[in-house]
Amino acid sequence: MIKSAIPLVRYAENKVSINGALDKIFGLCFMEEDLPLVFLSVLLTTRPRLASSGKTTAVAAIDWAVKDLVNTTPVLGKLSKSSLHELSEPLTRYPLPGFVVLLAAAESAGIEPRLRELAALCCLLFLLIEEFFRARESTPVDNKTALAYVRTCSSAADMASTRPEPTPMASLQKELKRMKGATLSAAVEDADRIVALLEAAREQVAGAKDQHAASLTMTKLQNPIKDRFEALNRDLREASKQQKNFGKALDKSLPLRPIPTEPTALANAEPHVAKTIVMHLFREGRFDVATSFLAEARENGLLGGADEAEDDFGTLEAQFTDLYSILDSLRARDLVPAMSWAARNAEGLEANSSNLGFELNRLQFIWLLKGPSVNGLPDDDRNGLPGALRYAREHFWKFQARHGRQIKSLVTATIFSPNLDESPYASLLATDSAFAEAANSFAREFCSLLKLSAESPLYVAVTAGAISLPQLLKYDRTAKARRTEWTSHDEQAFETPLPRRMVYHPIFVCPVLKEQTTANNPPMMLPCGHVVCRDALKRMIKSSKFKCPYCPVEGVFKDAREIRL
């Protein structure tokens, strides 16, 4: 029945049958989002009902027309697989009735250009086949003409199967490639040639014996200089042209869309934002930039509590200066500063159940075991196999309780010291990425002892914002279209799929009220161990007592304990 609505025949000559098909379709009470509307728009050649046509429905409809309809229709299935790309140009220049509506409807639904073109080409193919058979019935046509005509029509089906699917950034990538090709290197070469010509002429003039020879040299110089200047201007114009074309392609591929500008929670928190920026600069080791930023922030009054902030920033700068000094030593494969810091902070590392101390000592043992030919250390009894065994006796005993098994494996590996790379312990003793991993672990543990996260809060906030921005823009457009507003203050109106490393707090949903807990409505653990939110607990209290909704235990409000997530 849906196939009966496809424009296989002209509407003017088949009003009765097409109207009958439309009556049957509307008699089944199709909604505006249903499949037939895309094809009905082609028949009716009007735009009503198309604004609400969903993208998913339209894509499915066009995909069905391109794949199933072309493959199952006998006439189309017998067409040859030739390639004739000129067929798409007349469709763009001289659209037949109905195609303008189809393309406009598909574009308004957000369907990608390739699928829009394929759908229109399929409709054009039907009309060309119809015209061919109509002409064949009325006027005798020889076999060669008919075959050529049918092959011309078949190019649309061939395009549907052979044309590569363009990416949304295809035009931008194409212009970028052209811009890279039109570099200033040719213009620089032209300028160098002009300089060379002028220098050669200067030498000839300086060595000329009379005024006539000097004038002749200058006369001969005019045409080459003129040609080089013209070449220079051409190269500069080409480079400028490609840069402008890339700018236009950039604006077309990445149009500026309005971003919600409503006041946020950070609108009046400039001191906190400034401190976060300074913290980020310290963590990145950009101490000179941080100092300049602090001076400008102080001048503009962006820092609250100047004396306290000054002390905090001074302490942070000194601490992160030590961090980057140790990281530089680790990159230079010097473990001594890092191990000294770990020894000084052994108590704090142990409280955090950190393995940093053992990992650094393990790496130092492996580095000594590699010998002077690899580590570049002096060739004495404190290097190579003797030095590694001596180091193990002096330091590994401190880690015997927690890492005894690994220590045994390391010591056993010394048996293969003449040929470590081909031993069964080669992977255990590999140092290709060990120092980089040690640097990352050290930075992470260093920040942990300072009660700081492993990653910069500014980096995490910006990254999470970039991930959620597309969903926010989509929600904003949908909300404006439906004339609704975001009414929640403590949570987003949509879910943002953040990576696991950016999820810092567990989430608890109250089993009674079926809503997520917040800071103002935290989870409360009852004396029996069951957990509900505070609002649910208050509703359960009757006569100063409550009964657990999941067991017979009773209690009073003060018996419940707040759970901090």
N, C-alpha and C positions, 0 to 999 in steps of 0.2 A: 504493500500500500504506500509505503514511503517512496518506493521506486517509481510509482505512478506520478509523483510530484516532481520528478527530475525532468528538466526541459529537453526531452528527447524530440519533441515536436513543438511546433510554434503554437503559442497560446491562441492567436487570432483564429486559427483554423481548427482548433480542438477545444473550444470553450466548454462544450457539454461534458466531455470526459474529464477535463481538468477540474472543472467546477464540482463534478461528482466526487473526484478524489479529494478535493479540499473539504467538501461536506463530510465525507467519511472521517477525515483526519480531525476536523474540529468536533465531529460527533463523539470522538473518543476522549474529548476534554483534555487535549494536550495543554500543558502549561507553557509559559513563555520561555522556560529554560530547556524545552525539549528539542530533540534532534531535528524535526522537519522544518523548523523555522528558518534555518539558514537557506534551505532550498526554496521555501515558500517566498523568501525575499527576492530571489532571482526571478520567480514567476511574476510577482506583483510589482516589481521594480519600484518599490517605495521603501522608506526607512522606518515606518512605524513598527513597534515591537522589538526593534533591533538593539536598542540601548541597553536592555536588561539581559541580552543573550550572553550567557556565561562563557568564559574562555574555554573551560574544559569541554563543554558540550560542543562548541563550534569546532574545536580541534578534533574531537572524535568524529564529528560529521564529515569534515573535509578529509580526514584520514580514511574514513570508510569510502568516500567517493573516489579517492585516488587509488586505493588498493583494491578493494573488493569489486567496485563497479567496473573499473577498467579491465580487471582480470576475468570477470565472469561474463561480460557482454560478448557474444560471438563475433560481431563485426570488429570490435576493438582487439579481441584476443588474437585475431588472424593478422593484425598489422605487423609490418616488419619493424626491426629495432634499428632505425637509422637516426642520425643526429642532424638537426637543422635548427640552429639556434635563432635564425632570423624570424622564426614564427612568433617569438615572444614580443618582438618590437611592434608589429601592427596592433597587437592587443593593447599595448601601452599608449600608442599614438592615437588610434581610432577605436576606442572601446565600443563593442557591440551592446545593444540594449540588454540590460540585466547585469552585465559584468561590473559596471560602476557601482551598483548597489552591493553586489557580492563582495567586491574588494573593500568597499567602505565598511560593510558590516564586519568583515573579517579583521580589518584594521582596528575598528573600535573595540572589538573583543580581545585585542592584544595578540592575535595569531601572528607567528613569525612570517616574514616575507616569502620564504620558500613555499610554505603550505598555501598561502594566499595565491601565489602564482600558479601552483599546480592545480588548485581548484578551478581557477578561471580558464586555464589551458584545457582542462577536461571538458568544460562547457563548450569552449570553442571547438574542440574536437568533435563533439556531438553535432554541432551545427554544420561543420564542414562535411561530415559524413552525410548528413541529411541533404545538403545542397548537391553533393555528388550524385546520390541516387536519384534525386529529383531531376537533375540535368540529364542523367543517363536514360531516364524514362521518356523525357520529352524530345531530346536530340541525340541522334546516334553519335557515340564517342568511340574512337578506336581503343584497342587494348592498351597501347603504350601510354596514351593520355590518361586513361583511367588508372593504370598502375602508378604513374607518376603522381597523380592527384592523391591517391590513397596513401602513398609513401610520404607525401608532404604532410598529410594529416597525422600520420603515425609518429611524427617527430615529437608531438606533445607527450605521448605515452613514453617515448624514449627519454625525454627530458625528466619525466617523473622518476625514472629508475636509475639514470646515469649521472644526473647533475649532483655534484657534491653539495652537502648542506652547509650553507655559509654560517659562520659564527657571528654573534652580535657585534664583535669588534673587527670584522673582516675589513671593512672600509678604512678603519683607523689604522690597522696594521699595514694595509697597502700604502696609505699616505706616509706612514712612518718609514717604510722601506724606501720610498721615493726621496723623502727628506734626508735620510742617511746617505743616499747615493749622491745627492747634490750638496756635498760638503764644500768648505772653503779652501780645500787643498789645491784645487785648480786655480783659484784666484791668487793664492799665495805663490804658486809656481809662476803665474804671470807677473806678479810683482817682483819676484826674484829675477826673472828674465829682464825686466825693465831696468832693475838696478845693475845687472850685469852689463847691459848695453851701455848704460850711462858711465859706468866705471871704465869700460873699454874705450869709450869715446874720450873720456878725460885723459886717459893715458896717451891716446893718439894725439890729442891736441897739445898735451904737454911736451910730446916728443916731436911735434911738427917743426920743420925748419923755416917755414915762412907762413905768412898770413893766409895765402891761398890754400895751402894744404889743410890748415885748421878749418877754414870755411867749408871746404869740400867734405871734411869729416862730419861737420855739423849738418850739412845738407843731406848726406847719406843716412844720417841718424833719424830724420823726421818720419819717414814711412814706417820703419820697424817699430819706433816708439808709438806711433799712432795705431798700428795693428795690435800691439800688445795692450794698449789702453782699451781698445774696443773689446778684445778678448776678456780683459779683466772685468769690464762692465757687464759683459754677457754672463760670465760666471757668477758675478754678484747678483744679477737679476734672477738667474735661475735658482740660486740658493734662497733668495728672498721669496720667490714665488712658491717654492716647495714648503717653506716655513709657514707662509700664509695659508696654503692649502691644508697643511696639517692642523693649523689652528681652527680652520673651518670644520674639518672632519672631527676634531676633538669636541668642538661645541655641538656638533650634530650627534655624535655617538654618546656623549656624556652631557646631556642637557642639564642645566641648573634647575633644580626643583626646590620649591620653598620648604624650609625646615621649620618645624614648630618652634616658636619663639616665646612661648609662655614662660613666666618666671619659674625658676627651679629652686630646689632646696639650697643650692650653692650661690644664689643671687646675692646674698648678704654675708657670704662666708669668704671674702677675699683674703683675710689673714691665713685661713686654713689652706686655701688654694696656693698662696705664695709659699707657705712652709712646705707643702707637698712638692712643689716645683724645686725648691732648694734641696729637699731630701733626695729627689730623683737625680739631680745634678751631682750630689755627693756620691750617690750609689754608682753612678756611671763614671766616676773619677774625673769629672769636669770641674775641678776646684776653682780654676780661674773664672769660668763662666758663672759659677755659683757666687763667687765674691762680687762680681759685677752686678748680678741680679739682686743680691742682698742690698748693695749700696743704692740701687735705683728704687727698690721696694721701700727702703727706709726713707728715702727722699719724698716718696709719694704717700707715705703713711699707710702702707699696706700690711705692716706687721704690728700686731697688738702685743703689748707687754715687751717693749724693746729690750730691756735689760735681761729678762729671763730668756727671751728668744736668742739674744746674743750669746749667752752662756751655752744654751743648748746647741746652737749651730757651731760654736767653737769646739765643743766636745765631740760632736758628730764629725766635723772635719778632721780632727786629729785621729779619731778612730778609723775613719775610712781611708785616711792617708796611710795608716799602718796596714790596712787590708790590701791596698793596691801595691804597697811595697812588697808584701809577702807574696801576692799573686805574681808580681814581676819575677820574683825569685823562683817561684814554682815553674813559670814558663821557661826560665833559664835552667831548669832541672836542678835547682838547689833547694833541697828539702829542709835544711837546717832551720831557717827562720820560722817556717810553718810548724815544725816539730817543737821548737822552743815555745811558740805561742800555745800550742796544744798542751804542753806540759804545765804552763802557767795557769791554764784554764781547765785543768783536768777535772776538777770537782764539778764545774758547771756542765762540761760535756758528759760526764758520767750521770748527772741528774737528768739529762735529756736522752739518756741511753744512746749516745752517739758512738759510732765506730771510727771517728776521724783519727784519733790517736793511733789506733792499731793500723789503719789503712796507710797512714804516712810512714810508720815504722816498717810495715810490710814492703812498701814501695822502695824505701831506702835499702832494705835487705836485698831486694831484687836488683836494684841499681848497682850496689857493690858487687853482687855476684856476677854481673855482666863483665866486669873486669875493666882495666884501664883502656883497652882498645875501643870500648863503647862509651864508657862514662867520662873519659878524659881526665880522671882523677889521678893523683900521683901513684906510681907503681911501687907500692910498699906493702907491708904486712897488714895494713888497714884497708886494703882494697882487694878485689878478686875473691876467690874462695876462702882464703884465711880471714880476710877482713869481714866477709859476710857471716861466717860462723862466729867470729868474735863479737860482731854486732848483735847476733841473735842471742848469745849468752848474756850480754849486758842489758838487753832491752825487752826481749820477748817474755820474760818471766812475769812482767806486770800484766800481760794480757792472757795468761795461761788459763784462767778460769772461764773466760767467755769465748776465747778463740783457740783453744788447745788443738782442735782438729786441723784448723788451717795452718797452725804453726808446724804441726807434724808433716803436713804435705810440703810446706816450704823447705823444711830441713831435709826431707827425703829427696827433694829435687836436686840438692847439691851433689848427689851421686852422679848425675849426668852433666856435671859442670863442664867437662871438655866439649860437649856437643849439646848445648841446651836447646837450640832451635829445632832439632830433630828428635827431642826426647818426648815422652808422654806428658811432660809438664810444660810443654812449650806455651800453651794457652795461658797457663797459670802465671808464667813468668814474662808474658808479653808486656812491653812498655810503650807500644805505638801511641795509644790514646790514654795511657794511665795517668800521665801528668796533667792532661787537660781535664780528665775526670776528677783528679785530686783537687785541682783548682776550683772546679764547680762545687765539690763537696765542702771545701774549706770556706768558700764564700757563703754557702748556705748555712753552715754551722756558725760562722762568725755573726751573721745577721740574727740567727736564732738566739744567741747569747745576748744580743742587744735588744731582744724582744721585738724584732722586726721580721717581716715576712721575707721569704726567699726572693721574691720578685718585687720590683718597685711598685708601690701602690698606684702611682701615676700611670705606669705602663699597663697595669692590670685594668685600671679604670678606662683608659683610652681604648684598649683592645676589646674589652667587653662592650663598650659603647659602639665601636665599629661593627661588632658582630650583631648587636641588637638594632642598629640604626635602620637597616632595611625593613625589619618587622615594624619598627615604630612609624616609619613613613607610610607603610602599607596600612597600618591601623589608622593613622591620621586621615588618609584619603578615604578609607571606608567609613570612618566615623563622620566625616564631613558629608559624604554622600548620603548617609542615613540620618544625618542631623542628630547625632548622639554625642555625648561628652564623656570624658574620662572622669569618673566620680570617685574612684578609690584613691586614697592618699598613702597608704602604707604598703601597697603592692602594685605591680604592673597589671594592666588589663589584658596582657597576653604573655605567653610563655616564651622566654628567650633560651635557645639551646646553647648554653655555655659549656666549654670543655670542663672535664672533671676537676682539673687543677685550679679552676676558678670558682669552684663551689666550696666555700669555706665553712658553712654552717649547715648542720642537719635540719631537716624540715619535719615538723610534727603536725599532723592533722587530727583534730579532736574527733574521737569516735562518736561522741554524743551530738555535737553541733555540726559535724562534717565540714569544719572550716579550719584553715591553717592558723596556727598560733602566731601572735605578734609580740612585740615588746610590751604593749599595754595589755595583752591577753596571753600571758605565758603559760606553758604546760605546768600542771601541778600533779605531783605524785601523792596518791592517797596512802593511808597506813597499810593497806593490803598490797600495795605495789602497782596497782592499776593507775593509769595516767589519763587525765582529762584536762581541758583548758580551764582557766580561772572563771570565765563567764559561766561555763557549764556547771562548775562546782558551786557557784553562788546560787544558781537556779535550783540545785538539788537540795540546798539547805532548808530544812523545815524544823522550826522550834530549836534553832541553834545546832541541829545535828543533820548529818547527811548519811545516806546509805549508798554504798558503791553500786553502780548500775550493773556490775558484772559478777558480784559475789555478795554474800550476806553481811560483810564487815561494815560496821558503822563507825563514825568518828565526828569530830568537830573541825571547824575551819583551821584552827591553829595546828592541828595534827598534819595537815597537808604541807608538803614541801615544794617550793618552786624549783623547777629544773631549768638550768641555764644552758642553752644550746650554743 
